[in-house]
Amino acid sequence: MRALRRVPAAVHALLTDEDSAAKLAPVAKRQDFLLFKGPGENVLRRYCLAAEFYAVSRVVRATGDNPLVSAALAASLLKQHAQKELDLSHFVGMPLGTGVEAVESAALRKAELESTCAYEHEHLTTYLYRHHEHFKVAHLPCPPACRLPAARVTLDTESDYHLISRIFDDLYRGEPLEAEDVVGWFRKNPDFCESAAV
């Protein structure tokens, strides 16, 4: 959340469900985030309600399992997203877990209205990817300095936790880390990549 505060946005909000809101509210407050409560399983509906409530035309989606999300990458993505007038975009090629998605609120509303699939309701942008012929969707190459597709820093398993903890122990000095920092760490520690081609 400290990293995401650096992303240029009119609103910084933590979107959650009713069950988690009480535990997350103090965290959101400490990081100067607003807290929005929406449906538990229907994440697409939650985002649509939040976009309407905050009156925003574009959403930057970052997930809670990515503690090494890069604000610089997000800002760069937003610039390209706007210039190309895209509905949905994300970078490819950087370490998994450092990126975000940029998506237009109108595209999310269209997805909500048209989708009848529970999986598409739970996974925010799946409908747009599955029906890309109706949307302007772009998989953009990440900046060269951030390119390292063999690395991952998303938090799904206990081993992911230990790896991310080690990266923080080695690099964190009180300020959010950027994708270039993460790439540099993996280049010095190539055994932690999923592929030896670093």
GROMACS elastic network, one bead per residue, 0.5 to 0.9 nm:
[ bonds ]
;  ai    aj funct       b0    kb
    1     5     6  0.61828   500
    1     6     6  0.89767   500
    1    14     6  0.88166   500
    1    28     6  0.82433   500
    1    31     6  0.65547   500
    1    32     6  0.89985   500
    1    33     6  0.81077   500
    1    64     6  0.87190   500
    1    67     6  0.79973   500
    1    69     6  0.88786   500
    2     5     6  0.53051   500
    2     6     6  0.72682   500
    2    31     6  0.65317   500
    2   175     6  0.81279   500
    2   176     6  0.65326   500
    3     6     6  0.56474   500
    3     7     6  0.74561   500
    3    67     6  0.85857   500
    3    68     6  0.80104   500
    3    69     6  0.68458   500
    3    70     6  0.66420   500
    3    71     6  0.56868   500
    3   175     6  0.81604   500
    3   176     6  0.52515   500
    3   177     6  0.76278   500
    3   178     6  0.84409   500
    4     7     6  0.52472   500
    4     8     6  0.87025   500
    4    12     6  0.78751   500
    4    62     6  0.82117   500
    4    69     6  0.75234   500
    4    70     6  0.76545   500
    4    71     6  0.58069   500
    4    74     6  0.85588   500
    5     8     6  0.78478   500
    5     9     6  0.84460   500
    5    12     6  0.68693   500
    5    31     6  0.79485   500
    5    32     6  0.81782   500
    5    33     6  0.81739   500
    5    71     6  0.80165   500
    6     9     6  0.85665   500
    6    71     6  0.58141   500
    6    72     6  0.81419   500
    6    75     6  0.86623   500
    7    12     6  0.87527   500
    7    60     6  0.88841   500
    7    70     6  0.88016   500
    7    71     6  0.52430   500
    7    72     6  0.74295   500
    7    74     6  0.64834   500
    7    75     6  0.59015   500
    8    11     6  0.88868   500
    8    71     6  0.86883   500
    8    74     6  0.86442   500
    8    75     6  0.66210   500
    8    78     6  0.87049   500
    9    12     6  0.67084   500
    9    59     6  0.88559   500
    9    60     6  0.83576   500
   10    56     6  0.80110   500
   11    33     6  0.81645   500
   11    34     6  0.78636   500
   11    54     6  0.74402   500
   11    56     6  0.81584   500
   12    32     6  0.79042   500
   12    33     6  0.53135   500
   12    34     6  0.62969   500
   12    35     6  0.88719   500
   13    28     6  0.79062   500
   13    32     6  0.87096   500
   13    33     6  0.50128   500
   13    35     6  0.55687   500
   13    36     6  0.67590   500
   13    50     6  0.87850   500
   14    24     6  0.83998   500
   14    25     6  0.87336   500
   14    28     6  0.66282   500
   14    33     6  0.63098   500
   14    34     6  0.60967   500
   14    36     6  0.61664   500
   14    37     6  0.85886   500
   15    21     6  0.87429   500
   15    34     6  0.85078   500
   15    35     6  0.61449   500
   15    37     6  0.61038   500
   15    38     6  0.72308   500
   15    46     6  0.74635   500
   15    47     6  0.75189   500
   15    50     6  0.76839   500
   16    19     6  0.82745   500
   16    20     6  0.64536   500
   16    21     6  0.61919   500
   16    24     6  0.82285   500
   16    35     6  0.75685   500
   16    36     6  0.62764   500
   16    37     6  0.51576   500
   16    38     6  0.61892   500
   16    39     6  0.79600   500
   16    40     6  0.74499   500
   16    43     6  0.86895   500
   16    46     6  0.79777   500
   17    20     6  0.56434   500
   17    21     6  0.60870   500
   17    36     6  0.80276   500
   17    38     6  0.50269   500
   17    39     6  0.56306   500
   17    41     6  0.84319   500
   17    43     6  0.88804   500
   17    46     6  0.82452   500
   18    21     6  0.52651   500
   18    22     6  0.77532   500
   18    37     6  0.56784   500
   18    38     6  0.66893   500
   18    39     6  0.74154   500
   18    40     6  0.71575   500
   19    22     6  0.72178   500
   19    23     6  0.84694   500
   19    40     6  0.79889   500
   20    23     6  0.56675   500
   20    24     6  0.62073   500
   20    25     6  0.85520   500
   20    37     6  0.87393   500
   21    24     6  0.51249   500
   21    25     6  0.57282   500
   21    35     6  0.76883   500
   21    36     6  0.81399   500
   21    37     6  0.66445   500
   22    25     6  0.54471   500
   22    26     6  0.77700   500
   23    26     6  0.68260   500
   23    27     6  0.77393   500
   24    27     6  0.52394   500
   24    28     6  0.61968   500
   24    29     6  0.86720   500
   24    35     6  0.81702   500
   25    28     6  0.51442   500
   25    29     6  0.61714   500
   25    30     6  0.87040   500
   25    33     6  0.89887   500
   25    34     6  0.84910   500
   25    35     6  0.64668   500
   26    29     6  0.50580   500
   26    30     6  0.61804   500
   26    31     6  0.87294   500
   27    30     6  0.52168   500
   27    31     6  0.64108   500
   27    32     6  0.86596   500
   27    33     6  0.83446   500
   28    31     6  0.52825   500
   28    32     6  0.60788   500
   28    34     6  0.63547   500
   28    35     6  0.64465   500
   29    33     6  0.57684   500
   29    34     6  0.70466   500
   29    35     6  0.81116   500
   30    33     6  0.76442   500
   36    46     6  0.85914   500
   36    50     6  0.67479   500
   37    40     6  0.87674   500
   37    46     6  0.75938   500
   37    50     6  0.83870   500
   38    42     6  0.83675   500
   38    43     6  0.78339   500
   38    45     6  0.76220   500
   38    47     6  0.79403   500
   38    49     6  0.73884   500
   38    50     6  0.78640   500
   39    42     6  0.55119   500
   39    43     6  0.65741   500
   39    44     6  0.88518   500
   39    45     6  0.68851   500
   39    46     6  0.55317   500
   40    43     6  0.66834   500
   40    46     6  0.79162   500
   40   122     6  0.86909   500
   41    44     6  0.87376   500
   41    45     6  0.89685   500
   41    46     6  0.88620   500
   41   118     6  0.84757   500
   41   121     6  0.73797   500
   41   122     6  0.56013   500
   42    45     6  0.54126   500
   42    46     6  0.64223   500
   42    47     6  0.89643   500
   42   118     6  0.76451   500
   42   119     6  0.88670   500
   42   120     6  0.85537   500
   42   122     6  0.50213   500
   42   123     6  0.82150   500
   42   124     6  0.85637   500
   43    47     6  0.62509   500
   43    48     6  0.85950   500
   43   120     6  0.88359   500
   43   121     6  0.58654   500
   43   123     6  0.66096   500
   43   124     6  0.60160   500
   44    47     6  0.52865   500
   44    48     6  0.62594   500
   44    49     6  0.86737   500
   44   108     6  0.71440   500
   44   109     6  0.84820   500
   44   111     6  0.81028   500
   44   112     6  0.64968   500
   44   120     6  0.76006   500
   44   121     6  0.50283   500
   44   122     6  0.64204   500
   44   123     6  0.69769   500
   44   125     6  0.77730   500
   45    48     6  0.50311   500
   45    49     6  0.60808   500
   45    50     6  0.85140   500
   45   108     6  0.86084   500
   45   109     6  0.83295   500
   45   112     6  0.65958   500
   45   121     6  0.71026   500
   45   122     6  0.88653   500
   45   124     6  0.86571   500
   46    49     6  0.52564   500
   46    50     6  0.61946   500
   46    51     6  0.86600   500
   47    50     6  0.50057   500
   47    51     6  0.60199   500
   47    52     6  0.84979   500
   47    59     6  0.85081   500
   47   105     6  0.84690   500
   47   108     6  0.78399   500
   47   124     6  0.79193   500
   48    51     6  0.51414   500
   48    52     6  0.61924   500
   48    53     6  0.85250   500
   48   105     6  0.69325   500
   48   106     6  0.87598   500
   48   108     6  0.63980   500
   48   109     6  0.60721   500
   48   112     6  0.78211   500
   49    52     6  0.51549   500
   49    53     6  0.60073   500
   49    54     6  0.86163   500
   50    54     6  0.60293   500
   50    55     6  0.81114   500
   50    56     6  0.85656   500
   51    54     6  0.53683   500
   51    55     6  0.56591   500
   51    56     6  0.52780   500
   51    57     6  0.71165   500
   51    58     6  0.78553   500
   51    59     6  0.73798   500
   51   105     6  0.63760   500
   52    56     6  0.67638   500
   52    57     6  0.85673   500
   52   105     6  0.82676   500
   53    56     6  0.81288   500
   56    59     6  0.72306   500
   56   104     6  0.89157   500
   56   105     6  0.71192   500
   57   103     6  0.88356   500
   57   104     6  0.59598   500
   57   105     6  0.50490   500
   57   106     6  0.70512   500
   58    87     6  0.88831   500
   58   102     6  0.70817   500
   58   103     6  0.57911   500
   58   105     6  0.51939   500
   58   106     6  0.81880   500
   59   101     6  0.80688   500
   59   102     6  0.57762   500
   59   103     6  0.53155   500
   59   104     6  0.61329   500
   59   105     6  0.64174   500
   60    74     6  0.79442   500
   60    78     6  0.81888   500
   60   100     6  0.66193   500
   60   101     6  0.57143   500
   60   103     6  0.65453   500
   60   104     6  0.88700   500
   61   100     6  0.56307   500
   61   101     6  0.51216   500
   61   102     6  0.63142   500
   61   103     6  0.76749   500
   61   124     6  0.90000   500
   62    65     6  0.87137   500
   62    66     6  0.75383   500
   62    69     6  0.75987   500
   62    99     6  0.75381   500
   62   100     6  0.50587   500
   62   101     6  0.68908   500
   63    66     6  0.59286   500
   63    67     6  0.85799   500
   63    69     6  0.87692   500
   63    97     6  0.87426   500
   63   100     6  0.78805   500
   64    67     6  0.68857   500
   64   155     6  0.87106   500
   65    68     6  0.89711   500
   65    97     6  0.77598   500
   65   153     6  0.89928   500
   65   154     6  0.58516   500
   65   156     6  0.71374   500
   66    69     6  0.56790   500
   66    96     6  0.86344   500
   66    98     6  0.67015   500
   66    99     6  0.83736   500
   66   153     6  0.69150   500
   66   155     6  0.62304   500
   67    97     6  0.76378   500
   67    98     6  0.80313   500
   67   153     6  0.79708   500
   67   154     6  0.74412   500
   67   155     6  0.78208   500
   67   164     6  0.83008   500
   68    97     6  0.65106   500
   68    98     6  0.54550   500
   68    99     6  0.86373   500
   68   153     6  0.68533   500
   68   154     6  0.78737   500
   68   164     6  0.82471   500
   68   176     6  0.77794   500
   68   177     6  0.65853   500
   68   178     6  0.72822   500
   68   179     6  0.76076   500
   68   182     6  0.80968   500
   69    73     6  0.83428   500
   69    74     6  0.83672   500
   69    97     6  0.61257   500
   69    99     6  0.56583   500
   69   100     6  0.73678   500
   69   153     6  0.89357   500
   69   176     6  0.87609   500
   69   177     6  0.80910   500
   69   178     6  0.73639   500
   69   179     6  0.74781   500
   70    73     6  0.53126   500
   70    74     6  0.63082   500
   70    75     6  0.87756   500
   70    97     6  0.87689   500
   70    98     6  0.52396   500
   70    99     6  0.62129   500
   70   100     6  0.81749   500
   70   176     6  0.81653   500
   70   177     6  0.71015   500
   70   179     6  0.55450   500
   70   180     6  0.88432   500
   71    75     6  0.61458   500
   71    76     6  0.85785   500
   71    98     6  0.87395   500
   71    99     6  0.84806   500
   71   176     6  0.86218   500
   71   177     6  0.88717   500
   71   178     6  0.70254   500
   71   179     6  0.86469   500
   72    75     6  0.51613   500
   72    76     6  0.61961   500
   72    77     6  0.85695   500
   72   178     6  0.69378   500
   72   179     6  0.79674   500
   73    76     6  0.50699   500
   73    77     6  0.60556   500
   73    78     6  0.85899   500
   73    91     6  0.81725   500
   73    98     6  0.78833   500
   73    99     6  0.65817   500
   73   100     6  0.80353   500
   73   142     6  0.78164   500
   73   143     6  0.80370   500
   73   146     6  0.84900   500
   73   178     6  0.81382   500
   73   179     6  0.73884   500
   74    77     6  0.50469   500
   74    78     6  0.61575   500
   74    79     6  0.87051   500
   74    90     6  0.88353   500
   74    91     6  0.89225   500
   74    98     6  0.89775   500
   74    99     6  0.66518   500
   74   100     6  0.61228   500
   74   101     6  0.80145   500
   74   102     6  0.82946   500
   75    78     6  0.51485   500
   75    79     6  0.63782   500
   75    80     6  0.89188   500
   76    79     6  0.52450   500
   76    80     6  0.65345   500
   76    81     6  0.86101   500
   76   142     6  0.89476   500
   76   143     6  0.86189   500
   77    80     6  0.52700   500
   77    81     6  0.59191   500
   77    82     6  0.85732   500
   77    89     6  0.75963   500
   77    90     6  0.68150   500
   77    91     6  0.69846   500
   77    99     6  0.89907   500
   77   100     6  0.82778   500
   77   101     6  0.81730   500
   77   102     6  0.73727   500
   77   140     6  0.82901   500
   77   142     6  0.84752   500
   78    82     6  0.61214   500
   78    83     6  0.85132   500
   78    89     6  0.86219   500
   78   101     6  0.89058   500
   78   102     6  0.65839   500
   79    82     6  0.53851   500
   79    83     6  0.61887   500
   79    84     6  0.86759   500
   80    83     6  0.50100   500
   80    84     6  0.59953   500
   80    85     6  0.82547   500
   80    86     6  0.85441   500
   80    89     6  0.87874   500
   80   140     6  0.87348   500
   81    84     6  0.54440   500
   81    85     6  0.59561   500
   81    86     6  0.53867   500
   81    87     6  0.79194   500
   81    88     6  0.76814   500
   81    89     6  0.63964   500
   81    90     6  0.85596   500
   81   102     6  0.70682   500
   81   103     6  0.85624   500
   81   138     6  0.84519   500
   82    86     6  0.66289   500
   83    86     6  0.80226   500
   85   136     6  0.78826   500
   86    89     6  0.67217   500
   86   102     6  0.86789   500
   86   103     6  0.78084   500
   86   104     6  0.77802   500
   86   135     6  0.79441   500
   86   136     6  0.50586   500
   86   137     6  0.62346   500
   86   138     6  0.71796   500
   87   102     6  0.78416   500
   87   103     6  0.54510   500
   87   104     6  0.51425   500
   87   105     6  0.84990   500
   87   106     6  0.82837   500
   87   107     6  0.62143   500
   87   108     6  0.89524   500
   87   128     6  0.86540   500
   87   135     6  0.60041   500
   87   136     6  0.50185   500
   87   137     6  0.59257   500
   87   138     6  0.83587   500
   88   101     6  0.70593   500
   88   102     6  0.56128   500
   88   104     6  0.65816   500
   88   107     6  0.80006   500
   88   125     6  0.81327   500
   88   128     6  0.76141   500
   88   129     6  0.85283   500
   88   135     6  0.76108   500
   88   136     6  0.64686   500
   88   138     6  0.64509   500
   88   139     6  0.87623   500
   89   100     6  0.87505   500
   89   101     6  0.57735   500
   89   102     6  0.53385   500
   89   103     6  0.65782   500
   89   136     6  0.83584   500
   89   137     6  0.56865   500
   89   139     6  0.59476   500
   89   140     6  0.70719   500
   90    99     6  0.73128   500
   90   100     6  0.63482   500
   90   102     6  0.65015   500
   90   103     6  0.89821   500
   90   137     6  0.86822   500
   90   138     6  0.67047   500
   90   139     6  0.54627   500
   90   140     6  0.60591   500
   90   141     6  0.85619   500
   90   142     6  0.86746   500
   91    94     6  0.74155   500
   91    99     6  0.67527   500
   91   100     6  0.77549   500
   91   101     6  0.79140   500
   91   138     6  0.83683   500
   91   139     6  0.57804   500
   91   141     6  0.54902   500
   91   142     6  0.50553   500
   91   143     6  0.86057   500
   92    95     6  0.86318   500
   92    96     6  0.85627   500
   92    99     6  0.83690   500
   92   139     6  0.62210   500
   92   140     6  0.59698   500
   92   141     6  0.52286   500
   92   142     6  0.56350   500
   92   147     6  0.82863   500
   92   149     6  0.77669   500
   93    96     6  0.80587   500
   93   140     6  0.87967   500
   93   141     6  0.63519   500
   93   142     6  0.58446   500
   93   143     6  0.86511   500
   93   144     6  0.87805   500
   93   146     6  0.77338   500
   93   147     6  0.51230   500
   93   148     6  0.58772   500
   93   150     6  0.84244   500
   94    97     6  0.84279   500
   94    98     6  0.70502   500
   94    99     6  0.75955   500
   94   141     6  0.85552   500
   94   142     6  0.62254   500
   94   143     6  0.82427   500
   94   144     6  0.87110   500
   94   145     6  0.88941   500
   94   146     6  0.53625   500
   94   149     6  0.51478   500
   94   150     6  0.83422   500
   94   151     6  0.76890   500
   94   152     6  0.86092   500
   94   179     6  0.74978   500
   94   183     6  0.81039   500
   95    98     6  0.59644   500
   95    99     6  0.80345   500
   95   146     6  0.76595   500
   95   147     6  0.71354   500
   95   148     6  0.54763   500
   95   149     6  0.52507   500
   95   150     6  0.68154   500
   95   153     6  0.66291   500
   95   154     6  0.87554   500
   95   179     6  0.74622   500
   95   182     6  0.77893   500
   95   183     6  0.72443   500
   96    99     6  0.70890   500
   96   148     6  0.87600   500
   96   149     6  0.69745   500
   96   150     6  0.82975   500
   96   151     6  0.64066   500
   96   153     6  0.58281   500
   96   154     6  0.62224   500
   97   100     6  0.82191   500
   97   152     6  0.62117   500
   97   153     6  0.50328   500
   97   155     6  0.80019   500
   98   152     6  0.83674   500
   98   153     6  0.71621   500
   98   154     6  0.78706   500
   98   178     6  0.80101   500
   98   179     6  0.61263   500
   98   182     6  0.86488   500
   99   179     6  0.85210   500
  101   125     6  0.88303   500
  103   106     6  0.86132   500
  103   107     6  0.71296   500
  103   108     6  0.74307   500
  103   125     6  0.81952   500
  104   107     6  0.52897   500
  104   108     6  0.66052   500
  104   109     6  0.88969   500
  105   108     6  0.50868   500
  105   109     6  0.62769   500
  105   110     6  0.86944   500
  106   109     6  0.50692   500
  106   110     6  0.62366   500
  106   111     6  0.86357   500
  107   110     6  0.50706   500
  107   111     6  0.62026   500
  107   112     6  0.86395   500
  107   128     6  0.76851   500
  107   135     6  0.75062   500
  108   112     6  0.61521   500
  108   113     6  0.86445   500
  108   124     6  0.80459   500
  108   125     6  0.75679   500
  108   127     6  0.88377   500
  108   128     6  0.80574   500
  109   112     6  0.50340   500
  109   113     6  0.61890   500
  109   114     6  0.86293   500
  110   113     6  0.51619   500
  110   114     6  0.61277   500
  110   115     6  0.83607   500
  111   114     6  0.52711   500
  111   115     6  0.56538   500
  111   120     6  0.85426   500
  111   121     6  0.87902   500
  111   125     6  0.82354   500
  111   126     6  0.89843   500
  111   127     6  0.60448   500
  111   128     6  0.67633   500
  112   115     6  0.56091   500
  112   116     6  0.82519   500
  112   120     6  0.87294   500
  112   121     6  0.74088   500
  112   127     6  0.85981   500
  113   116     6  0.83382   500
  114   127     6  0.88443   500
  115   118     6  0.83121   500
  115   120     6  0.69156   500
  115   121     6  0.75334   500
  115   127     6  0.68860   500
  116   119     6  0.89991   500
  116   120     6  0.78517   500
  116   121     6  0.80262   500
  117   120     6  0.53302   500
  117   121     6  0.64773   500
  117   122     6  0.89049   500
  117   127     6  0.86737   500
  118   122     6  0.62534   500
  118   123     6  0.86442   500
  119   122     6  0.51170   500
  119   123     6  0.60625   500
  119   124     6  0.89366   500
  119   126     6  0.79834   500
  119   127     6  0.89857   500
  120   123     6  0.51415   500
  120   124     6  0.64795   500
  120   125     6  0.72690   500
  120   126     6  0.53353   500
  120   127     6  0.55422   500
  121   124     6  0.62965   500
  121   125     6  0.86529   500
  121   126     6  0.82397   500
  121   127     6  0.82741   500
  122   126     6  0.87913   500
  123   126     6  0.57928   500
  123   127     6  0.83668   500
  124   127     6  0.76488   500
  124   128     6  0.87362   500
  125   128     6  0.54075   500
  125   129     6  0.65273   500
  125   130     6  0.87987   500
  126   129     6  0.51879   500
  126   130     6  0.60828   500
  126   131     6  0.85237   500
  127   130     6  0.50872   500
  127   131     6  0.60129   500
  127   132     6  0.82341   500
  128   131     6  0.51384   500
  128   132     6  0.55467   500
  128   133     6  0.87369   500
  128   134     6  0.78688   500
  128   135     6  0.66416   500
  128   136     6  0.89133   500
  128   137     6  0.76570   500
  129   132     6  0.50866   500
  129   133     6  0.87936   500
  129   135     6  0.83964   500
  129   137     6  0.72410   500
  130   133     6  0.84575   500
  131   134     6  0.58629   500
  131   135     6  0.71290   500
  132   136     6  0.67389   500
  132   137     6  0.61179   500
  133   136     6  0.76003   500
  133   137     6  0.85469   500
  134   137     6  0.89872   500
  141   144     6  0.82160   500
  141   147     6  0.85078   500
  142   145     6  0.82729   500
  142   146     6  0.65261   500
  142   147     6  0.63317   500
  143   146     6  0.55760   500
  143   147     6  0.66182   500
  144   147     6  0.51998   500
  144   148     6  0.88219   500
  145   148     6  0.86667   500
  145   179     6  0.84241   500
  145   180     6  0.61861   500
  145   183     6  0.80194   500
  146   178     6  0.89747   500
  146   179     6  0.56943   500
  146   180     6  0.51711   500
  146   181     6  0.86715   500
  146   182     6  0.83602   500
  146   183     6  0.62653   500
  146   184     6  0.89232   500
  147   179     6  0.87366   500
  147   180     6  0.84806   500
  147   183     6  0.74200   500
  148   151     6  0.59481   500
  148   152     6  0.88771   500
  148   183     6  0.64322   500
  148   186     6  0.85469   500
  148   187     6  0.88829   500
  148   197     6  0.89833   500
  148   198     6  0.67171   500
  149   152     6  0.76221   500
  149   193     6  0.89221   500
  149   194     6  0.88425   500
  149   195     6  0.88681   500
  149   198     6  0.85841   500
  150   193     6  0.54641   500
  150   194     6  0.51864   500
  150   195     6  0.53211   500
  150   196     6  0.78016   500
  150   197     6  0.72911   500
  150   198     6  0.70159   500
  151   182     6  0.88986   500
  151   183     6  0.79101   500
  151   186     6  0.71536   500
  151   190     6  0.88920   500
  151   192     6  0.75335   500
  151   194     6  0.60782   500
  151   195     6  0.78272   500
  151   198     6  0.85851   500
  152   155     6  0.88742   500
  152   160     6  0.84938   500
  152   192     6  0.89665   500
  152   193     6  0.72954   500
  152   194     6  0.76942   500
  153   160     6  0.68870   500
  153   161     6  0.87452   500
  153   163     6  0.77306   500
  153   164     6  0.63118   500
  153   182     6  0.86591   500
  154   157     6  0.88736   500
  154   160     6  0.69203   500
  154   161     6  0.86486   500
  154   164     6  0.82494   500
  155   158     6  0.80170   500
  155   159     6  0.86442   500
  155   160     6  0.53163   500
  155   161     6  0.60477   500
  155   164     6  0.78508   500
  156   159     6  0.83661   500
  156   160     6  0.62656   500
  156   161     6  0.77829   500
  157   160     6  0.50695   500
  157   161     6  0.64697   500
  157   162     6  0.89150   500
  158   161     6  0.50004   500
  158   162     6  0.64257   500
  158   163     6  0.87450   500
  159   162     6  0.51020   500
  159   163     6  0.62141   500
  159   164     6  0.86267   500
  160   163     6  0.51217   500
  160   164     6  0.61068   500
  160   165     6  0.84212   500
  161   164     6  0.52465   500
  161   165     6  0.59726   500
  161   166     6  0.85653   500
  162   165     6  0.50316   500
  162   166     6  0.61858   500
  162   167     6  0.87446   500
  163   166     6  0.51567   500
  163   167     6  0.63933   500
  163   168     6  0.87723   500
  163   192     6  0.80198   500
  164   167     6  0.50488   500
  164   168     6  0.62339   500
  164   169     6  0.85525   500
  165   168     6  0.51034   500
  165   169     6  0.60676   500
  165   170     6  0.86043   500
  166   170     6  0.61149   500
  166   171     6  0.85274   500
  167   170     6  0.51536   500
  167   171     6  0.59549   500
  167   172     6  0.75984   500
  167   182     6  0.76695   500
  167   185     6  0.73467   500
  168   171     6  0.52231   500
  168   173     6  0.84273   500
  168   177     6  0.84966   500
  169   172     6  0.61172   500
  169   173     6  0.87313   500
  170   173     6  0.88343   500
  170   185     6  0.84837   500
  171   177     6  0.76334   500
  171   181     6  0.77714   500
  171   182     6  0.85764   500
  171   185     6  0.81340   500
  172   175     6  0.66786   500
  172   176     6  0.72343   500
  172   177     6  0.67587   500
  173   176     6  0.82100   500
  173   177     6  0.87683   500
  177   180     6  0.82223   500
  177   181     6  0.61703   500
  177   182     6  0.73013   500
  178   181     6  0.52927   500
  178   182     6  0.65902   500
  178   183     6  0.88445   500
  179   182     6  0.50190   500
  179   183     6  0.61086   500
  179   184     6  0.85288   500
  180   183     6  0.50132   500
  180   184     6  0.60659   500
  180   185     6  0.85832   500
  181   184     6  0.51224   500
  181   185     6  0.62669   500
  181   186     6  0.88199   500
  182   185     6  0.51028   500
  182   186     6  0.63625   500
  182   187     6  0.86820   500
  183   186     6  0.52124   500
  183   187     6  0.61854   500
  183   188     6  0.87463   500
  184   187     6  0.51294   500
  184   188     6  0.64332   500
  184   189     6  0.86566   500
  185   188     6  0.52347   500
  185   189     6  0.61546   500
  185   190     6  0.84328   500
  186   190     6  0.53156   500
  186   191     6  0.80728   500
  186   192     6  0.68144   500
  186   193     6  0.67863   500
  186   198     6  0.79469   500
  187   190     6  0.53524   500
  187   193     6  0.87629   500
  187   198     6  0.63353   500
  188   191     6  0.89421   500
  189   192     6  0.60984   500
  189   193     6  0.78820   500
  190   193     6  0.54646   500
  190   194     6  0.87708   500
  190   195     6  0.82693   500
  190   196     6  0.64752   500
  190   197     6  0.83354   500
  190   198     6  0.66002   500
  191   194     6  0.79397   500
  191   195     6  0.81891   500
  191   196     6  0.69605   500
  192   195     6  0.84131   500
  192   196     6  0.87210   500
  193   196     6  0.64784   500
  193   197     6  0.83678   500
  193   198     6  0.76596   500
  194   197     6  0.88107   500
  195   198     6  0.72793   500
